[in-house]
Amino acid sequence: MSKVWQNWSRIESVTPARVAYPGSPDEVVQAIAAARAEGLRVKPIGAGHSFTGIAIAPGVQLDLRNLQGVVRVDTDRGRVTLAAGTHLYRLPELLAPYGLALQNMGDIDAQTIAGATSTGTHGTGAAFGGLATQITGVTLATADGSLLVIDEENNTDLLDAARLGLGALGVLVDVTVQCVPAFKLNAVEKPEPLAAVLNAWEERATGPDHFEFYWFPHTATALTKTNTRLPMDAPSAPLGSFKRWVDDDFMSNKLFSAVCGLGRAVPAVIPPINRLAQKLTNNREFTDVSTSVFTTKREVRFREMEYALPREEVPDVLRALDRLINQNNWKISFPVEVRAAAPDGLWLSTAHGRDTGYVAVHRYFKEEPGLYFTYAEQIFRAHGGRPHWGKMHTQNAESLSASYPRFGDFLAVRDKLDPQRVFANDYLDRVLGA
């Protein structure tokens, strides 16, 4: 009998009817055919880092752990085809022999390449799109038992749907990534007055290569991160191993976990702890290879809601969140995260057709998001927000269809590739319709 599967944040769980471990694209096709013969639905899983039920598989769960690594490399064009279950944290090792890197990354690398692109994972940088915009082609195992190549030469009309397809069109067995020559980043991290950062938001978001900030509720300070791209032959000045352990492991994981536990037991201590935390955050500057700067270690489990907004709306949304927390006297231990991204043309991309700012709210995983997320979502929606597909939200197909100009086109592709909804589940029924 199958075991209970839980996602990372422990919000979602399921006991699949059966778990399959395909080791090749043909075995994925066979697993889909077997499921269809039994009248079961099919869902692949990656790292389980989505906060929604997007990967829930009551029928056949496809565990892609055996689909890992480099499938082929086009050195002339800097393109690498990766098996769908390849985790992002393996990319430095896999791409290093070719002198390549991802153009941009988020701040964690636990996800698989297929899961990350399918849910719209993104980093920060007003001139850079999310991970799916770096995908130039995919191979999709479809409901009719075929392997469908979708790229610039084959089935091109499906590419902007398949690169960010929510797992609704089929099972990705490989993806081809347009990489860039490996590079370094110079990182400057420091606390700054929140009001000044918000007043200069457009300049701060669009001036540097990569800008983001965290704001701890109950403080007036933004913890800013500004990263500048440098060639690989630029001098390195990495963090020392002890300094990295203190900042990124002890402070951000072990001590923060203890603080979250204390705040849950005694909420009144959260505001002074947050104020102390921003005072203890050191200024630091370092230069290292891009993957060592983009990503950080996250061990404290949390729950997250993130919305993509017209970039110019970000300051007003932050001010509204501050008022919301103060008016309700809530005690919020986790910071609010703010990032930016370039517009793109992917049909279900949260950055479709507009310069985008992302605002994410969090709660410790042992705390109920409750009215904080409910009212924050109302603020996001009032400012034209689109929810991240892999993070908590309450939207449905009716409300989402008004946010995406190509929503109907995506549904038409879904009807064509999966008319019997082999790849559906409750989450997809809600956000796309049954």
N, C-alpha and C positions, 0 to 999 in steps of 0.2 A: 504494500500500500504506500502511496506517495506521502511524503512528509509535508508539514505545514511550511509554506514559503512566506517570508516577511520581507517587506522592503526595508531600506536602510533606516528610515525614520520610524519604523514600526507602526505606521498608520494603517497600512494595508497588509492583508494576509489572505492566503487561499491554500486549499489543499487540492492540487490538480488531480484529475482522473488518472493521468499518466505523465511521466516526464521522459522526454527523449533527448539523447545526447548525440546529435548528428556530427559526423566528423568530416563531411564533405558536402558540397552543394547538392549532389545527387541524393545524399541521405536526407537532406532537408526536404527535397521533393517527395521522397518516399514517405517521410513522416507526415507530410501534409496529406498525401493520398490516403494513408492508413487512417488518419483522423477523419477525413471526409467520409470514408467508407463506414465509419462507426457513428457518423452524425455528430462528431465533436468539433468544437472550435479550437483554433491553434493560436498561441501567442509566444513569441520569443522573449526571453529575458536576458538582460545584460547584468549590470552591477546592482540593480535595484535602487538606484539613487533618485528615481523620480518620486515625488511626494504624493502623486495621485495614483489611481488604480489603472494607469495606462498599460501596465504590463501584467495585469491580473489574468491568469489563465485557468479557469475552472475546468477546461477540457484538457487538451494536450499542451503541456509547457515544453517549449524548445529551449533547452539550456545550451548556449552556444560556446561553452568553454573550450570545446575541441575545434572550433574554427578560429584559429589565432595565427597571427604573423603576416609576413609580406607575401603576397601572391605574385606580383610582378612589379618591375620598376621601369619607367620610361625616363632614362637619365637625361635625354635631350630636352624634354619638356618639364623635368622636375616633378614628375607625377608618380605616385606610389599607390598601388592597389593593395588594400589591406583586407584580410578576412574579417567578417563582421564582428566576431567576438573579441577582437583585439582591444585590450585595455589601453587607455590613453597614456597611462604611466609607462608603458613599454615603448612608446614612440621614440624617446631619445635614443634608446639602445638600437632600435630597428632602423632609424633614419640616419644615425651617425655615419655608417659606412659610405653613405652617398652625399654627405655634407649638406643634408636637408633638415628642415624643421617646419612645423606648422606655422602659418602666418600669424595666428593669434590663438590664445587659449583662455579658458576660464581659470578660476582659482583652485579647482580641485581636478585631479586626473584619475579618479577612480572609475569613471564610466567606460563603457565599451564604445568603440567608434560608431557602431550602428545605433546604439541607444542614444548617444549624445546628439548625432545629427538628426535623428527622427523626432526628438522632442524640442529642438531649437536651442541647444546649449550655446552659450555665447560668452565672450570675455568682455573687455572694455576697450574703447578706442573709437573716436568719432569717425575715423576714416576706414574702419575695418568692420566687415560683416561678421555674423555668427559662423559657427563651424560649418553649417550646411552650405554656406556660400563658397566654401573652399572645396566642395565636392564637385568633381567634373563628370562622374559617371557612377552607376550602381548596377549590380546584378540582383534581380528580384526573383525569388521563387514565388510563383503566383498560384492562385487557387485552382487553375485548370491543369496544374502539373507541369508547367514549363519553367525554364529559366530565361527571364526577359532581361536583355541588356539594354540599358537606357543611358545614353551619353550624347556627345555632340554629333555622332554619326548614326546612331540607332535610336529610333523612337524618341527623337529630340523633343517632341511636343509634350512628353511626359516628365521631362527632367525637373522642371520647377515644382512639380507635385511630388515626385519620388524622393528628392533630396531631403525634404522635411515632410514625411508622410505619416507620422504618428503611428506607424505600424499598421495602418489601415488598408494598404494597397497590396501587401504581401510580406514576405520575410526577406530582408536584406541578407545576402550571403557574402557580398563583398562591396566595398566602396573604393573609388579612386579619388585620391586627394591631390589637389594642386598645392605642392609645397613651395617653399622659398629657400634660398641659401641660408644655412644656419647663421644665427646672429646672436649678439649679446644685448642685454638691456642694462642701462644705468637706472637704478631705482632710488628715488628720494621719498622718504616716508616721514611725515611729521604732523603734529597736531596744529590746527589753525582755528581761528574763530569761525564758527558755523555761519554766522550772518555774512561775513565777508566772502566766504566760499559760495554761498547762495547768490549773493549780489553779483558775483563775477562768474556765475556758472557757465555761461556760453563760452567765455574766453578760456576758462579752465578746462572745459570739456573738449574744446576744439583745438586748442593751442598745442599741447604736448601730443606725443604719439598715443599714449595710454594714460588716462586719468580716471581715478575712482576715489570715493571716500566712504568712510563709515561714520555714522553718528550714533553715539550712545544716548538714548533718551535720558532725560533729567540732567543733561549737560548742555553747554553752549559751544562745544568743541567738535570739529570734524577732524578725523584722522585721515589725512590725505595720502594717496600713493600716486606718484608721477613717474612713469617709465619712459625712457628715451631709447630708441633703437640705435644700435652701434654695430659696425662690422665685426666679424669674428676675430680679426687681428687687433682689435682695440684692447688695451691693457685690462686685465681682470683685477677686481678688488672684491672678491667674494666675502660673505660673512664668515667669520671663523666658526668652527664646529660648535664651540661652547656658546658663542653669542647666538647662533641659530637655534640651539637647543633651548636656551633661556627664553628667547623671544617667541619662537614658533612652536615649541613643544611645551615647555613648562608654563609660560604665561598664557598662551593661546589655547592650550588643551588641558593640562593637568590642573593648574590653578583656576582656570576659567570654569572647568567642570565642578570643582569644589564650590566656587562662588555661585554657580547656577543652582546647585543643590541647597546651599544656604539661603539663597534668595527665594527658593520655592517654599522653604520651611518658615522663613521670616521675611515676608515681602518688604517690610519697612526698611530693611537694610540695603535694598537695591539702589536707591538714588545715591546714597553716600559711596557705595562701592563703585558705581559707574563713574562718579566724579573722581574717585581715587584712581580708577583704571586709566582714565585719560591723562592723569598727571604722571602715572608711571610709564606711559608709553614714550619711549625714547625717540628722539630724532635719529634717523640712521640713513646712510647712503652706501650703496654697494653696487658693484658691476659683476654680472655673471652671465652664463649662457641663458638663453631665453626661458627654457623650461624650468630652470631653478629659480627664476624670478616670478614667472606667471603663476606657478602653482604653490600652494602651501598645504601643510598637513592639518586636516580637520577631523578630530576624534570625538568632539562633544556633539552628541546627536541633537538635532533640532527639527523644527517644523517651519516651513517657509512658504510665503506667498510672494510672488514677484509679478509686477505688471510693467509692460512696455508702454511708454507714454510719448506723445510728441515732446521732443527734447526741451522745448522752451517751457513746458509745464512743470518741470522738476522742482524749481524753487517753491512755487506755490503749493505743490503737493507736500513737500517737506514741512513747510510752515503749518499746513493743515494737520499733518500727523502730530506735530508738537502740540498744537492746541487740543487735539483729540485726547492725547494722553494726559495732559494737564487737567482738562475739564472733567475727566472721569477718574482722576486720581489713581490711574493704573500704575503699577510698578513693573517696568519692562526691563529685563536684564540683558537681552540680546540686542545688538546694534542694528540699525537700519543701513542697508548697503545701497550705494548709488553708482551706476555705471552708464556708459554711453555706447552707441553702435551706429554704423552707417546704414542708410536705407538700402533695401535690396528688392529683388523682384520675385522671390519665392512666394508661392501662393498662400501658404499658411505661416509664413515667417512673421513673428511679432514685430519685426522692423520693416514689414512690407510697405514700400512707397513713402517712407518718411524718416527724417532724422530722428533718432530714438534715444530716450533716456530710460534707464531701468531703475526702479525703486523696489527693494525687497524688504519685507518685514519678517521677523523670526520670533519664535518662542522656543524655550527649552522643551525637549521632547516629553518631559513629564508634566508639562503645564498645558492646559487646554488653550488653544488659540482664542476661542470664545469671541466676545464682542470686539476685541482688538482687531482681529482679521475681518470680521463682518463690516465694521465701520471703515476700516482702512480700504477695503474693497470698494465701498461706496465712493470714497474719495477718488480712488484710481479711476473708476468708471466715469465719474463726473468730469474727469479731465481727459477723457478719450482713451483710457487704458485698455490694453489687450493683455489677458493673462498668459503667463508662461505655461506651455502645454504640460510640463512635467512638475508643476508646483501647484499648491492648493488654490482652488478657486471654486466658485459656485455657478459659473456661466454654463449655458446650454446652446444647442445649435441655433435656436431662434435669436438669442442675444449676440452670439458670435458672428452670425452671418452678416450682420450689419457692420461689423468691424473689418471684414476682409472682402475687398472687391472681387477676388477670384474664388470665394468660398464655393459658389455654385459650380464653377469649373472643376474644383477638386472633387466635389461630390459626384460629378459626372464621370470622372476617371475612376473613382471608387466603384460606381455602379458597373462600369465596364470590366474592371479587373476582379472585383469580388462581389458579384451580384447576389450570392447566397450568404454573404457575411461570414465567411469562414474565419476571418481575422478580427471579428468584432468582439467586444466585451462591454460591460456595463458603462465604463468610462467613455468609450467611443460612441456608444448609443446616445449618451447624454450630449457630448460636444459636437457630434456630426449628425445625429439622428440615426434611427434604426434602419 
